[in-house]
Amino acid sequence: MLNRIVLIGRLTKDPETRYTPSGVSIARFRLAVDRGIKNPETGEKQTDFIDVVAFRQRAEFVNSYLTKGRLVFVEGRLQTRSWTAQDGSRRMAYEVVVDQVGALDRKPEVAAEEVAEKPIAPTHGIPEDEDFYAEDSDDNPFKDE
């Protein structure tokens, strides 16, 4: 069986980075990926918006170097998550879990104070297993989204 996804697209906004209580960094972002065809009725480009999640060192890279509008390459696997929302409804999300990520354009010039605002994730005590959290675990910072 094979579960591989390769995407090239632009970030729709700056990545959101969080840390689990044990210090594992998790970066989430959304890519806008053009389909390469136009809508036959309107003539506009068709675009898919794809949720992406990166863990550990990849999340640190995303947090440090990727910003809204950057053209990026992502390779990973499709993952589904399901959970029960606070209102009792069942929710499901589809996302790409990053194995490789890289910028395909030049980083825009930014002021030194903007760079200093982005924290670097701690690297000590990080577990090796990317699937370290269960959907109902307290370590899952996104379970109620």
NORBELHU-V419293 format. One record per helix or strand. SS is the DSSP state (a for helix, b for strand). FROM is the first residue (numbers start at 1). TO is the last residue. Records with the same first field share a line. If there is no record, write none. Layout:
# NORBELHU-V419293
SS: FROM-TO + FROM-TO
This chain:
# NORBELHU-V419293
b: 5-11 + 16-19 + 25-38 + 45-55 + 71-84 + 90-103
a: 56-65 + 112-117
